[in-house]
Amino acid sequence: MLVKRFVVPLAVATVGTGAAVFGVLNADAAETSNCAVTYTVTSQWNSGFTGDVRIRNAGSSAIDGWTLGFSFPSGQKLASGWNGTWTQRGAKVTVTDAGWNKSIAAGATVSLGFNGAGSGSNAVPGAFTLNGLTCGSATTTATVAPTPSKSATAAPTPAKTATAAPTTPSKTATASPTASQTAAKGPENCTDYAALPRGKYWINNNVWGKADGTGSQCVWENGLSGDNLSWGTSWTWSGDTTKVKSYASAVLGWHWGWKATGTGLPIQLSAGKKVRANWNFAVTQKTSNTMNVSYDLWLHAKGDADWQDQPTDEVMVWLYRSGGAGPVGTKQATVTVGGTTWDLYKGDIGWNVYSFVRTSNTTSADLNLTDFTNHLAGRGWLDKTKYLSSVQAGTEVFTGSGQLDTSAYSVKIS
């Protein structure tokens, strides 16, 4: 039986250089001559929690390479981290830049995060250092009781930054009609990180990048017909056009834990199984959008990954994009997979990120997703001992207002 984990999304609002706390464990380090650090527990459950850490360069010159240090005060243990190299020795935690984010311009902020393990008291660190210099700390706390609630909610996704250059896209793209396209729209849920379970899938109202902008996102599910899921999402986001604000998605399998059984995952790549994904959708752009519609595949080195296990690899397959949206990393080649041409990008955000970007947009796809992992294995980039833990399908939104309607989506493993 796959273990289920349940988390409660919380909120922190920054006011000036301090922080107003709403049901969240928070430590906001007072600014010194060179740095300010904000530490926030964004979600907590019976045996663990997710933390968000933001480092701001408060100096007048750029920081070129950084190492953050702090200590857990109440026995917490680091489980996994992203956007840096995380280590723990005793209570002391050290995070070194990931390379791509080593430079922090004057006044700029770098974001990183982690999953931690612990029960009972979850006191916040009392001090932070950056490159050996202390960032003065003024700590504010609020008590959050672990919740046994069975209402599933989604853990935030670690941050990624991709490129985007604003352009004016076409306003509407529609998929070929299917029988389920006339399904009545289900009720909207606009709660951050809401999870809507349906059969072996669940809809994730994932807004992991909302701190880099202003706006909101809603999701709904219209029902399941056989193996075909119908669902949708709408959004309005403004802010930095180079940073993703959200990824509303249909999830099959792992996403920092498990919320459904009977998924058929994980599977080891060496087993040679097919993962046939069929997707028909429509994009409505109410304003000019910088966004994409994509599959997101997550892989681990072990076959029993759970909430505390950081992925080793992420494979994205972009079917549709607008506004000049581009993936993390650099272009490596133009390749043909599944009879279609793709630009292949490679990056690293604490794990490997491979992105196949379709050279022309589509709103209907029938793909064997292991064709893409096989291609990466053929290049020597992906070891077939790895396990595919999750298949997700959704839209990454940088900025704009619009809607994605999925008339039919299915994943079959054979």
Steps between C-alpha positions, in 0.01 A plus 500: 500500500636840408530734793287812485622831640277797569614858543331827582602801290557811710580862418750771580467863394805723495453855628797734456809313621304294752234235463140469608431140595172317444498146641859440395835440660716789382839656572588821320861600543556870555699663224873558546746673271516203269203263528147434618354149531133404523421147623139377471336167576244490220339170599516249784359155571537226763859401422643773282484845348598706197718809539556801275821704535567830323837675500507869411821682414464819703843625400605732220693246293421158356570181695691252283459159663327444833472257790212531747525361852249448781419247772176314573417571866263211580641185343363544149664298224558604139330259257561669165560845355502689172663797326822427690716222644363422846691318776442449871751411771344476842268797532696714253366536145710633213373596155736580214382664177401273211733674253234653281381718791838584653482869409263720702486856370475789746141511625413165339364190670569129446242242607564146622306242692505167677298222655573421865411221740398540860209483739391710792671837533614656174688804627652726238875566470618797701787619279628477143840552343588573138858436396594506867336836576208508743165626380342647816186312600167615643289187542120488499315173556144371494392154606378256239364167625570198277182399324371145444245634253430274204417789270778478245691813410807540288853572612665792320727428206860620521571817310628512145584805298464496123527767233220692338479789257157664469327463165139517393365147447178393342213526743352153475610149413253214494532126492325257274155423645463186708203332658590630846537859386136570586545393865349749742756717673560403862516747790808721517746474784724806538683392816878499461631143472150353500486135391198356318518117491332307220575130454872440461562871423476819701494866396765715666441875534874554519602866547861445604631820338230744614749689719658633180182672388143594576188307406303182551410167346199267515449135398206269440436145390209399280506127560650175377372307198673164491869591525446854365511790742342838418622801697593868473678797651482880475755755608596866524866576573722808476859557604839378379452364146803270538365305799226237512219580742302177487460153350142378531511137394345155491727275705549126464728366771749679724514868585693530824290210623207296367129578493355211298548127453479293182723740306726233351800702618787496567653301215869441438609625160687176434167313507430640152136582570300744289340803662235603247364848569211650302403863550247729330474855630409859414683817604309827530715811547301784651810721482844444350653213695849370558434133573529140383297180504719203583551155643726482805664166581679439830764232559673357806791268568278280717172320446334606824540878492282690745451861616856533634677375185640758259476404130816440301355598163210695351391464138264757349323465166363834378207471258397865485656833598441872455654833587855378443496255795813288513631222726775500760848415369653527154406353164698187416350379171193475279374141505220284367305295755165333437497625143514867610783756513608642836766739631680325785620702802707390797527674839564438869303639797631256760385214276528455124230667291451392137244685287370395161337807343281431197609712205134569411203522734236233532189456716471124449764239575525120511850410620696218656678701767773241547614586146636818659675326791642246253639786292673646806636157595636463147696822550645365822321765705245281679570164662237233436532384858295811592129477584226706339294607803261755358331617182345848516326707235424868541585860424793707624395864512750787519259792448160569345138402538347195339351155525593140415218253437586131470228305325674165535824392669618147566816310587528124441802293605564169325 
